[in-house]
Amino acid sequence: MITENISFSTIEELRNKLENESYADSSKLLIQVFCAQNDEEFIKQLQKVFQKHFPEATLIGATADGVIDRNRVYSEAVSVANLTYFEKTELCSALVRSEEFGHSSMKSGYALMEQICGSDTQAVITFSDGTMTNGEEFVEGCSKYNREILIAGGMAGDGGRLEETFVFDKEYITNEGAVGVSLNSKTLFVTNYYSFDWLPVGKKMKVTKSYKNRVYEIDGERAVDIYAKYLGQDVADKLPQIGIEFPLLFEKDGVLVGRAVLNRHHDGSLTFAGNIEEGTTVRFGVGNIHVVLQNSSYHVQKFLSRLKREAQAIFVYSCMARRRFFEDEIEYELSMLDKIGKVSGFFTYGEFYHNQNKNQLLNETMTMLALSESTQEAELDIEMLESSKQNVEATAEQALAYLANKISDELSTLNEKLREMIDEKTKFIYKQAYFDRLTELPNRLSLINDIPSYVGSTLFLINVDDFSSINDFFGDMAGDRILIQLASLLKEKMDDNTKIYKLPSDEFAIVVPLKNSKNVVERFARKLISFIEERQFEVGLDDKIYIGVTVAAAYINKKGSGLRNADMALKHARKENKKFMFYKEDLELAKQYEENMKKVQLIKESLKNGGVMPYFQPIVSLQTREILKYESLMRLQGCDGKVYTPAFFLDTSEKLRFYQVMMRTMVQKTFRIAKERNINFSINLSYSDLLDEDFQSFFFDMIHKYGVEKQLTVEILETQEIDYETYVQSFVEKMHKVGGKIAIDDFGSGYANFKHITNIECDYLKIDGSLIKELDSDRDARLIVETIIVFARKLGKKTIAEFVHSEKIFKVVKELGIDYAQGFYIGKPEPLE
C-alpha cells in the first residue's frame, strides 16, 4: 500500500501537479478529496480533472472546515487530495441523496451500506453533508445494516458558516446525502482510535425537553437561556458559530461524547450535531490546550499499541472546534501521528467512530483510522515519543475548572439534601391538607379533587344521626371512637373499587361504580344502612351503643356536581326525616325555572327596547400597535341599564328562538356603525348562522346595503364538530367573491380541525384565548401555539392572539411572532356610538 498527498489551491495547480508527477491510474486507487473551497462549480471542475486522469480510480470527497496534509493544517484556500494505492483490497463506492429516501438520514445510511458492503468488507469510509443530515441517525442507519463493520469519516464543513456543505464522488454532488467507499479484503488490517480531551466543567444539568437533535429546554429553561446564564449573553448571542467551542458533554455507551451547536432557533431551542435524549445529564465542555499537549504522546502510544502492524496510511477526521480552539497547537498533535505513518484528513462537523461493535457520532474529537496491507509489526520508538513530550505544568485554567467542578458537586449534594427535606415536608403538608387526622382517610378536599375522575359513578354521603347528642352524653372521646370504628367498618365491607372519604364532623363519603339507576342505588343504600345500624360501637371500656345513619346519593356527571347534589339530597332527607334520598333533578327545578324566567323577561324587554347592541374591541398589530380592526361583540342591555355578556343570555336565547332576531339586529347595527365610522371590523357567525339560508341571504343583503364588504371579516366560530364542510366552503367563496375576509375563531380550542382548516380559504387564525392567557406559565399551551404559528405561516395565514390580558402575555405573543392581538390589556369592548 502506498499513500500520497497532493495539496492545491486552484484547479490549474492540481492539473499541473497531476501531469508533472504522472500518477498511475488503478481500480485499486482510492482518492479522498478534502475540499477547502465550498463552491459547487469548483467541485465540478475538480471532478472533470480526476475523471480525465483517473478513470478507473474510486473518488470520494467532502467540503471541509480545514484540511490536513501530514502535520500541516490549512484553514482556507488549500485543498488536499489523498491517493492511496491498495494491492490486495477491492473498492466499492456509492453516493446517496436523502431526498430519495424521504429525507431520512437513517434510511440514507442503511442504503449506502447496502450498496457498497459485502462479505469481505473490513471498513467503510464515508462522508455526509454537515448541515442537513442528522449525523446520529445516519450512523444508526449504517449500524442497522451491519453494526460489526467499522465506519470512519465525518460530516462535511463549510468554513464555520453552517449554511451549506457538499459531498461528492467522480460524477455526482449533493448537499443533502452521503458518499462512501467500502474496503474489501481478507488481509487488510484496520484499526481506529480517538482523542477527546475536552474538560467537563460546571454543574450537572438535565435535558428536560428535546426531540432528536433539537433541544428545547435544559433544567426547565430554554436551551439558549442556559448558555446565556452560565457562559454569558455574549456567547449566547454568537450561537451557533461559537457553540462548537462550548459543547454539551455526556456519557453514551461508555464513551464521553460532546455535542456541538449547529443552529439556533427563534423559540430559543438549539439544534446539535447529534441527538440528545430527554433526561440526559449534561455539562458544558471547555477545551484545554495544555491537557491536549500533555496527552498527545499518551494517545499516540495507545493508538500504536492497537496497530500491531506498521501503519501504511493514517486518516484523521477531526472536529472543527479542535482546529479553531487549539489553533497552531493542533499541528503538534498531528506531528506525533505523522511519525507513525503518512497523515491526511479534514476538519469536520461531526466524526464517525466505531467502538465495541457499535458505530457512533462523536463531536469535538480527533478520530484516527490506520490501514495496512503489510505483515510487518509496528515498532514504537519510545525515546522519540518521550523526547516529543511537552513539559506542561498545571495551569490556572485547570485549577479554575477543578474549583468550579468541586463547588458544583458540593452544591449538587446540598441541593439533593434540601430536595429530600422538601419532599418530606411536602408529604407531611399534603397529608395534613388532604387526609383526615383521626381516621387517616382522604378528606373533603381530596374528594373535590378526585370527583372529575369518578364521572359515571355514584356518590353516597353517610351522616351519623344525633352525633352531637352522643358527644354530649358520652363525651368527645366517645364520638372520636365511633368515627374511627365506622371508618374501619366501611373499609372492611367495601371492595377495592369503592373509594372512602372522611368529611367534616360526622360525615363520610363513598364513591361506588354504580350506574344512574334509582332502584340499583337504593338497594345499595339500604344494605349500607343495614350493616351500619346492626353493628354495636364501643363508646367506653364496657359501653356499646347502636347508631343510626342517614344516607344520600347522587350520580356524578360531567358537570362534576355530584357532591353538591348529594349535599342537597342529604339536607332534604334530614329535613323530611327520611333514611335515604336519591338526588333528582326536580330538587332544583323551581330555582332553575325562576332564573330562566328572569332571563326570558330580560331578553324580551331588551329586544323590545333596542337593548341588543354591539360593543367593539380593538385588534392591533403587534409590531406597530396600530389598530387593524375592531371585533364586534354582542351585548344585552337591561331596563336597569346593566349590560350582559353572551355567557348570561346566549343559551336561553337559542332555546327560545330569539337568537336569529338578536343576530339580525346585531348585524344591522354593526354594519351601520362601521360604515359611519369608516372602520375595519369583524363579526362572529356560528355554524347555525351559515346553515340558515334565510340568514345568509339577509347577511349579504346587508353587506350590499351598507357597502362594507372591503371592511368586513367574518369570524367563523369553532363551536362544534364539522359536519357541513361543503356549506362552510360555499359561504367562504361568497365572502371572498364580494371582497370580504374570513377568520377561524377559537382555533386550538379542541374542536378546530387542522385538516379542515387547510380546506377553508381563511385569511386569519384566531388562537383560542384559553391557550394565550396561560402562555407565560403553561409549557404545553406554548408548544401548541408555536405549532399553530408554524402551521399558519406555511399556509400563508395571519395569526391573532385573543385574551391578551397583561403586558407579560403581550410580550410573549410578540416574541413568538404572532401578527395581531386583542384583549383587555390592549382595549376593552366598548360602544362606538
LUMMIKE-295678 format. One record per residue (C-alpha): residue in one letter; x, y, z. Coordinates in steps of 0.02 Angstrom, whole numbers, padded with zeros to 5 digits, always signed. Example, Ala and Ser with C-alpha at 12.3 -4.5 7.8 and 13.67 -1.06 7.14 Angstrom:
BEGIN
A+00615-00225+00390 S+00684-00053+00357 
This chain:
BEGIN
M+00000+00000+00000 I+00064+00172-00048 T-00013+00338+00002 E+00024+00513-00062 N-00049+00686-00028 I-00073+00820-00159 S-00110+00995-00096 F-00179+01128-00214 S-00267+01296-00211 T-00330+01305-00390 I-00388+01184-00523 E-00241+01235-00630 E-00119+01194-00490 L-00199+01023-00468 R-00193+00990-00654 N-00008+01036-00665 K+00041+00925-00518 L-00051+00775-00589 E+00030+00796-00760 N+00206+00828-00695 E+00208+00684-00569 S+00123+00558-00685 Y+00022+00469-00551 A-00038+00296-00605 D-00221+00254-00627 S-00290+00095-00548 S-00455+00015-00497 K-00373-00009-00327 L-00335+00175-00307 L-00438+00269-00178 I-00439+00458-00192 Q-00505+00558-00045 V-00528+00743-00083 F-00539+00863+00064 C-00600+01021-00018 A-00573+01192+00060 Q-00675+01282-00075 N-00859+01267-00031 D-00910+01303-00210 E-01011+01186-00320 E-00932+01248-00483 F-00757+01221-00413 I-00805+01042-00366 K-00872+01009-00542 Q-00708+01065-00620 L-00614+00959-00494 Q-00718+00807-00542 K-00675+00831-00726 V-00489+00833-00687 F-00498+00670-00590 Q-00612+00590-00721 K-00480+00627-00852 H-00325+00572-00755 F-00400+00428-00654 P-00545+00348-00750 E-00527+00183-00656 A-00499+00251-00480 T-00628+00275-00342 L-00654+00453-00278 I-00749+00516-00127 G-00742+00695-00064 A-00812+00823+00056 T-00802+01008+00086 A-00709+01047+00246 D-00675+01170+00386 G-00490+01146+00360 V-00380+01009+00286 I-00235+00904+00349 D-00076+00866+00249 R+00044+00766+00355 N+00075+00881+00506 R+00018+01037+00415 V-00155+01115+00436 Y-00232+01228+00306 S-00382+01328+00364 E-00432+01405+00198 A-00398+01404+00010 V-00290+01247+00011 S-00370+01078-00028 V-00290+00907-00012 A-00313+00750-00117 N-00251+00589-00038 L-00207+00449-00159 T-00199+00276-00080 Y-00144+00131-00190 F-00201-00038-00123 E-00129-00206-00178 K-00249-00335-00105 T-00404-00229-00068 E-00555-00205-00179 L-00652-00041-00175 C-00838-00012-00196 S-00917+00162-00182 A-01085+00248-00195 L-01168+00416-00167 V-01344+00428-00094 R-01461+00577-00088 S-01575+00590+00063 E-01720+00657-00038 E-01732+00486-00122 F-01768+00412+00050 G-01896+00538+00112 H-01758+00650+00185 S-01723+00513+00313 S-01543+00513+00373 M-01564+00338+00444 K-01629+00266+00281 S-01488+00352+00186 G-01358+00269+00299 Y-01437+00098+00276 A-01450+00120+00086 L-01267+00172+00071 M-01207+00018+00165 E-01323-00095+00067 Q-01249-00034-00098 I-01064-00048-00055 C-01039-00183+00078 G-01002-00366+00050 S-00942-00519+00144 D-00760-00461+00145 T-00792-00281+00196 Q-00668-00230+00331 A-00711-00047+00343 V-00812+00094+00264 I-00751+00272+00244 T-00900+00388+00225 F-00935+00575+00221 S-01107+00653+00245 D-01160+00833+00222 G-01140+00935+00380 T-01298+01041+00392 M-01447+00941+00327 T-01406+00765+00385 N-01439+00706+00563 G-01270+00626+00591 E-01326+00514+00733 E-01470+00442+00633 F-01357+00419+00481 V-01233+00318+00586 E-01377+00220+00663 G-01437+00176+00488 C-01262+00112+00444 S-01262+00005+00602 K-01434-00064+00564 Y-01363-00140+00405 N-01213-00217+00496 R-01150-00149+00662 E-00990-00253+00654 I-00922-00158+00503 L-00808-00017+00559 I-00855+00152+00487 A-00745+00307+00488 G-00757+00481+00416 G-00863+00629+00461 M-00985+00766+00417 A-00933+00895+00287 G-00896+01076+00335 D-00911+01248+00256 G-00781+01352+00346 G-00888+01377+00502 R-01032+01465+00413 L-01150+01318+00446 E-01251+01360+00291 E-01221+01228+00155 T-01096+01086+00133 F-01062+00961-00006 V-01006+00781-00028 F-00963+00707-00197 D-00886+00567-00300 K-00815+00575-00476 E-00986+00608-00556 Y-01112+00674-00429 I-01127+00808-00296 T-01257+00827-00158 N-01290+00950-00016 E-01404+00826+00074 G-01340+00649+00074 A-01181+00547+00091 V-01040+00465-00007 G-00943+00313+00048 V-00818+00179-00003 S-00801+00003+00066 L-00630-00079+00088 N-00648-00264+00046 S-00508-00385+00086 K-00467-00539+00187 T-00295-00473+00236 L-00318-00285+00260 F-00281-00231+00438 V-00392-00091+00504 T-00390-00005+00673 N-00455+00158+00744 Y-00436+00271+00894 Y-00497+00439+00955 S-00442+00576+01074 F-00564+00692+01160 D-00478+00796+01294 W-00622+00917+01324 L-00646+00957+01506 P-00821+00947+01583 V-00849+01099+01692 G-00988+01172+01798 K-01148+01097+01866 K-01233+00942+01802 M-01391+00986+01706 K-01536+00883+01640 V-01610+00897+01466 T-01794+00919+01507 K-01866+00939+01332 S-01792+00881+01167 Y-01835+00797+01003 K-01696+00705+00916 N-01553+00831+00895 R-01657+00984+00940 V-01651+01033+01124 Y-01790+01146+01186 E-01759+01152+01374 I-01620+01114+01496 D-01664+01114+01682 G-01835+01181+01633 E-01763+01336+01545 R-01743+01375+01359 A-01583+01298+01293 V-01514+01465+01232 D-01550+01543+01402 I-01444+01409+01487 Y-01296+01461+01378 A-01328+01644+01423 K-01348+01602+01608 Y-01185+01506+01630 L-01074+01566+01486 G-01137+01744+01466 Q-01255+01835+01348 D-01114+01871+01226 V-01084+01685+01199 A-01272+01652+01181 D-01288+01793+01052 K-01149+01717+00946 L-01227+01544+00936 P-01209+01436+00834 Q-01040+01500+00771 I-00963+01498+00945 G-01063+01346+01004 I-00935+01222+00938 E-00811+01286+01067 F-00932+01253+01212 P-01014+01085+01179 L-01128+00987+01294 L-01038+00834+01362 F-01120+00673+01419 E-01082+00488+01429 K-01154+00372+01298 D-01118+00186+01283 G-00968+00206+01397 V-00891+00346+01293 L-00885+00530+01344 V-00954+00623+01194 G-00986+00804+01152 R-01123+00884+01051 A-01089+01049+00963 V-01223+01179+00924 L-01264+01187+00738 N-01415+01302+00737 R-01511+01423+00847 H-01700+01442+00826 H-01816+01589+00860 D-01901+01495+01003 G-01737+01480+01098 S-01708+01298+01055 L-01541+01235+00986 T-01500+01104+00856 F-01347+00999+00896 A-01236+00892+00785 G-01312+00734+00860 N-01463+00678+00959 I-01479+00717+01144 E-01620+00622+01227 E-01734+00695+01359 G-01670+00653+01533 T-01486+00654+01481 T-01369+00729+01611 V-01253+00854+01527 R-01115+00976+01572 F-01029+01111+01473 G-00862+01065+01397 V-00712+01179+01376 G-00555+01145+01278 N-00389+01143+01369 I-00235+01161+01260 H-00119+01106+01399 V-00216+00945+01427 V-00204+00907+01241 L-00017+00936+01238 Q+00006+00829+01393 N-00098+00688+01322 S-00035+00687+01142 S+00105+00562+01166 Y-00009+00456+01276 H-00140+00447+01137 V-00008+00406+01007 Q+00058+00264+01115 K-00118+00198+01143 F-00152+00208+00956 L+00011+00123+00913 S-00023-00016+01039 R-00181-00057+00941 L-00094-00058+00771 K+00003-00221+00786 R+00063-00191+00607 E+00152-00042+00533 A+00031+00094+00479 Q+00041+00121+00291 A-00092+00257+00292 I-00170+00360+00432 F-00327+00460+00402 V-00380+00592+00527 Y-00558+00657+00538 S-00557+00791+00672 C-00686+00912+00740 M-00680+01091+00677 A-00682+01151+00859 R-00512+01074+00892 R-00433+01171+00748 R-00514+01333+00799 F-00485+01314+00985 F-00310+01237+00986 E-00251+01336+00833 D-00066+01305+00797 E-00051+01177+00936 I-00153+01056+00831 E-00001+01032+00719 Y+00099+00968+00867 E-00036+00836+00895 L-00028+00787+00711 S+00162+00783+00707 M+00159+00643+00835 L+00047+00540+00722 D+00148+00577+00566 K+00298+00492+00646 I+00200+00329+00633 G+00131+00346+00456 K+00082+00473+00324 V-00066+00575+00385 S-00207+00659+00288 G-00384+00711+00328 F-00500+00856+00363 F-00593+00950+00499 T-00775+00901+00512 Y-00943+00950+00588 G-00955+00777+00668 E-00845+00621+00671 F-00896+00440+00638 Y-00818+00313+00756 H-00830+00125+00787 N-00818+00058+00964 Q-00859-00116+01029 N-00964-00169+00880 K-01058-00006+00879 N-01042+00146+00766 Q-01062+00316+00847 L-01068+00500+00804 L-00939+00600+00901 N-00907+00787+00913 E-00757+00885+00974 T-00641+00734+00945 M-00497+00686+00835 T-00531+00514+00760 M-00392+00413+00679 L-00404+00269+00555 A-00249+00165+00516 L-00238+00046+00367 S-00107-00082+00324 E-00084-00222+00198 S+00089-00257+00269 T+00131-00404+00381 Q+00272-00311+00468 E+00240-00274+00652 A+00230-00096+00711 E+00379-00027+00805 L+00360+00101+00943 D+00503+00224+00964 I+00479+00264+01148 E+00629+00381+01155 M+00561+00481+01010 L+00392+00499+01092 E+00467+00541+01261 S+00577+00675+01184 S+00425+00748+01098 K+00326+00765+01260 Q+00284+00941+01311 N+00333+00983+01488 V+00173+01071+01538 E+00138+01121+01716 A-00032+01141+01796 T-00120+01296+01732 A-00240+01424+01803 E-00374+01358+01685 Q-00357+01183+01757 A-00364+01249+01934 L-00518+01354+01897 A-00603+01208+01811 Y-00566+01097+01961 L-00633+01231+02078 A-00791+01255+01976 N-00825+01068+01969 K-00790+01046+02155 I-00910+01187+02201 S-01042+01120+02080 D-01030+00945+02155 E-01046+01014+02331 L-01195+01120+02281 S-01275+00970+02197 T-01255+00867+02356 L-01329+01009+02458 N-01473+01030+02336 E-01509+00844+02344 K-01519+00850+02534 L-01630+01004+02526 R-01740+00917+02397 E-01759+00767+02512 M-01807+00881+02656 I-01931+00974+02546 D-02005+00809+02486 E-02030+00754+02667 K-02109+00921+02713 T-02217+00916+02558 K-02280+00742+02601 F-02318+00799+02778 I-02411+00955+02718 Y-02503+00854+02587 K-02559+00729+02718 Q-02614+00869+02832 A-02711+00953+02691 Y-02787+00802+02606 F-02812+00672+02743 D-02918+00666+02899 R-02808+00661+03053 L-02922+00549+03155 T-02965+00411+03030 E-02819+00437+02907 L-02946+00431+02766 P-02936+00557+02622 N-03041+00711+02664 R-03165+00826+02578 L-03028+00921+02485 S-02965+00755+02415 L-03141+00711+02361 I-03164+00877+02272 N-03001+00849+02177 D-03046+00669+02135 I-03227+00698+02080 P-03185+00729+01895 S-03109+00555+01884 Y-03268+00475+01951 V-03388+00526+01812 G-03512+00384+01787 S-03505+00325+01968 T-03622+00362+02114 L-03576+00462+02269 F-03652+00414+02438 L-03647+00528+02590 I-03666+00447+02763 N-03716+00556+02909 V-03722+00493+03090 D-03889+00536+03168 D-03888+00640+03328 F-03699+00637+03335 S-03693+00792+03443 S-03805+00704+03571 I-03683+00558+03579 N-03542+00680+03614 D-03645+00769+03745 F-03694+00607+03832 F-03533+00504+03822 G-03404+00640+03790 D-03300+00694+03638 M-03184+00544+03654 A-03333+00428+03627 G-03378+00521+03468 D-03200+00501+03402 R-03204+00315+03441 I-03366+00294+03343 L-03293+00384+03192 I-03136+00276+03196 Q-03240+00116+03210 L-03357+00172+03071 A-03207+00206+02958 S-03142+00030+02994 L-03313-00045+02960 L-03326+00041+02791 K-03151-00018+02743 E-03200-00195+02794 K-03364-00200+02699 M-03319-00104+02540 D-03225-00187+02397 D-03070-00118+02310 N-03174-00024+02181 T-03255+00083+02315 K-03167+00242+02373 I-03196+00302+02552 Y-03178+00482+02616 K-03199+00563+02787 L-03290+00729+02776 P-03301+00860+02913 S-03392+00823+03075 D-03489+00659+03071 E-03499+00629+02882 F-03419+00500+02769 A-03424+00485+02580 I-03403+00332+02472 V-03392+00325+02282 V-03461+00165+02206 P-03458+00118+02020 L-03649+00105+02007 K-03749+00165+01858 N-03875+00306+01869 S-04020+00191+01915 K-04130+00238+02062 N-04176+00057+02103 V-03996-00006+02099 V-03935+00141+02202 E-04075+00125+02329 R-04042-00062+02356 F-03858-00024+02389 A-03904+00117+02510 R-04022+00004+02609 K-03885-00127+02630 L-03764+00009+02682 I-03884+00075+02815 S-03921-00102+02875 F-03744-00162+02909 I-03700+00002+02997 E-03854+00004+03108 E-03837-00181+03151 R-03661-00156+03220 Q-03629-00106+03400 F-03499+00031+03428 E-03390+00046+03582 V-03401+00214+03672 G-03305+00161+03828 L-03218+00012+03905 D-03382-00082+03938 D-03510+00026+03848 K-03577-00012+03674 I-03715+00075+03578 Y-03806+00066+03413 I-03805+00216+03298 G-03922+00274+03161 V-03868+00349+02994 T-03947+00449+02854 V-03885+00416+02678 A-03899+00521+02520 A-03839+00479+02345 A-03807+00572+02182 Y-03745+00521+02012 I-03577+00601+01963 N-03599+00677+01791 K-03483+00775+01678 K-03529+00938+01762 G-03444+00874+01920 S-03595+00921+02027 G-03608+00754+02116 L-03551+00817+02286 R-03661+00972+02282 N-03811+00869+02229 A-03780+00738+02363 D-03766+00877+02493 M-03935+00945+02435 A-04013+00772+02444 L-03942+00742+02619 K-04012+00906+02683 H-04180+00864+02603 A-04180+00690+02682 R-04142+00756+02856 K-04272+00892+02835 E-04405+00763+02790 N-04338+00636+02917 K-04302+00502+02785 K-04166+00369+02800 F-04115+00384+02617 M-04137+00504+02472 F-04075+00494+02293 Y-04044+00662+02211 K-04168+00702+02072 E-04162+00849+01954 D-04331+00912+02015 L-04250+00963+02181 E-04179+01114+02089 L-04312+01139+01958 A-04403+01279+02048 K-04245+01380+02071 Q-04187+01349+01893 Y-04359+01390+01825 E-04358+01555+01917 E-04187+01602+01845 N-04242+01552+01669 M-04397+01662+01681 K-04288+01809+01730 K-04178+01781+01578 V-04329+01766+01461 Q-04403+01926+01529 L-04235+02015+01508 I-04217+01958+01327 K-04395+02007+01281 E-04378+02180+01358 S-04209+02208+01278 L-04274+02161+01105 K-04423+02274+01129 N-04319+02423+01187 G-04172+02403+01069 G-04059+02331+01201 V-03961+02219+01080 M-03804+02320+01046 P-03629+02294+00975 Y-03475+02328+01080 F-03311+02348+00986 Q-03143+02281+01044 P-02984+02337+00953 I-02867+02215+00866 V-02691+02286+00848 S-02532+02247+00753 L-02403+02175+00873 Q-02265+02265+00779 T-02338+02441+00766 R-02475+02441+00900 E-02588+02517+00765 I-02769+02461+00763 L-02801+02340+00619 K-02987+02325+00651 Y-03119+02301+00786 E-03213+02144+00834 S-03400+02173+00856 L-03465+02083+01010 M-03649+02062+01059 R-03709+02138+01222 L-03882+02147+01301 Q-03935+02299+01400 G-04073+02276+01527 C-04202+02405+01580 D-04096+02440+01734 G-03951+02491+01622 K-03846+02339+01665 V-03752+02264+01517 Y-03746+02073+01499 T-03622+01965+01401 P-03674+01814+01294 A-03622+01696+01435 F-03780+01753+01525 F-03910+01752+01386 L-03848+01655+01234 D-03905+01478+01283 T-04077+01540+01334 S-04099+01644+01176 E-04057+01494+01066 K-04179+01380+01158 L-04320+01508+01145 R-04281+01550+00962 F-04239+01732+00999 Y-04063+01708+00933 Q-04096+01745+00749 V-04190+01906+00788 M-04047+01961+00902 M-03918+01914+00771 R-04004+02012+00632 T-04014+02164+00745 M-03829+02142+00787 V-03779+02132+00603 Q-03880+02284+00551 K-03815+02394+00694 T-03635+02339+00671 F-03636+02372+00483 R-03713+02544+00506 I-03585+02598+00637 A-03440+02528+00535 K-03500+02625+00383 E-03522+02787+00479 R-03354+02773+00571 N-03262+02703+00418 I-03178+02563+00518 N-03124+02388+00475 F-03215+02262+00582 S-03254+02079+00611 I-03413+01992+00666 N-03442+01816+00733 L-03553+01692+00644 S-03589+01518+00709 Y-03614+01363+00602 S-03801+01376+00632 D-03793+01550+00552 L-03702+01482+00400 L-03827+01338+00379 D-03977+01456+00386 E-04011+01505+00205 D-04129+01647+00255 F-03999+01721+00369 Q-03864+01705+00237 S-03975+01797+00112 F-04008+01934+00241 F-03822+01945+00284 F-03766+01975+00104 D-03910+02098+00077 M-03844+02199+00223 I-03667+02194+00152 H-03728+02268-00011 K-03843+02393+00076 Y-03705+02468+00183 G-03560+02434+00063 V-03445+02365+00198 E-03378+02216+00103 K-03198+02283+00099 Q-03205+02322+00285 L-03279+02157+00341 T-03201+01999+00413 V-03316+01856+00462 E-03257+01754+00610 I-03321+01575+00599 L-03344+01505+00773 E-03269+01332+00800 T-03400+01276+00925 Q-03447+01104+00859 E-03378+00962+00757 I-03376+01000+00573 D-03510+00902+00482 Y-03559+01029+00350 E-03395+01072+00265 T-03475+01099+00095 Y-03592+01233+00164 V-03448+01321+00250 Q-03340+01321+00094 S-03485+01390-00007 F-03507+01534+00115 V-03318+01568+00115 E-03317+01575-00075 K-03460+01701-00074 M-03370+01809+00053 H-03209+01812-00046 K-03306+01847-00205 V-03381+02006-00132 G-03212+02058-00062 G-03229+02009+00122 K-03110+01909+00230 I-03126+01752+00337 A-03055+01714+00509 I-03067+01549+00604 D-03107+01592+00784 D-03055+01497+00942 F-02925+01398+00843 G-02842+01266+00950 S-02987+01256+01074 G-03014+01071+01042 Y-03138+01069+00900 A-03032+01152+00767 N-02975+01025+00640 F-02807+01057+00555 K-02853+00959+00400 H-03018+01051+00389 I-02934+01221+00401 T-02822+01181+00253 N-02980+01159+00151 I-03051+01328+00202 E-02979+01481+00117 C-02969+01584+00276 D-02862+01739+00299 Y-02837+01736+00487 L-02822+01607+00626 K-02878+01674+00795 I-02786+01572+00925 D-02902+01523+01067 G-02890+01627+01224 S-02877+01476+01337 L-02705+01445+01260 I-02649+01626+01254 K-02692+01677+01432 E-02579+01540+01505 L-02433+01562+01385 D-02315+01627+01519 S-02340+01477+01633 D-02407+01330+01530 R-02271+01247+01426 D-02396+01135+01336 A-02500+01287+01286 R-02344+01372+01221 L-02296+01219+01117 I-02471+01211+01041 V-02466+01397+01000 E-02294+01380+00920 T-02361+01237+00814 I-02510+01341+00759 I-02396+01487+00711 V-02286+01374+00603 F-02443+01295+00528 A-02517+01466+00488 R-02358+01533+00410 K-02342+01384+00296 L-02521+01411+00238 G-02493+01598+00217 K-02620+01646+00351 K-02606+01784+00480 T-02624+01745+00666 I-02720+01839+00800 A-02699+01810+00987 E-02855+01826+01095 F-02862+01859+01284 V-02702+01963+01290 H-02737+02020+01467 S-02567+02081+01527 E-02405+02160+01471 K-02316+01995+01503 I-02431+01899+01386 F-02417+02040+01259 K-02227+02022+01257 V-02237+01833+01242 V-02356+01833+01092 K-02248+01967+01009 E-02092+01863+01039 L-02174+01709+00964 G-02210+01803+00802 I-02399+01815+00811 D-02461+01952+00694 Y-02604+02034+00789 A-02678+02035+00963 Q-02833+02084+01060 G-02879+02079+01243 F-02910+02186+01397 Y-02728+02240+01403 I-02749+02319+01231 G-02927+02380+01249 K-03094+02327+01324 P-03251+02306+01218 E-03343+02473+01214 P-03486+02551+01117 L-03436+02667+00973 E-03600+02762+00967 
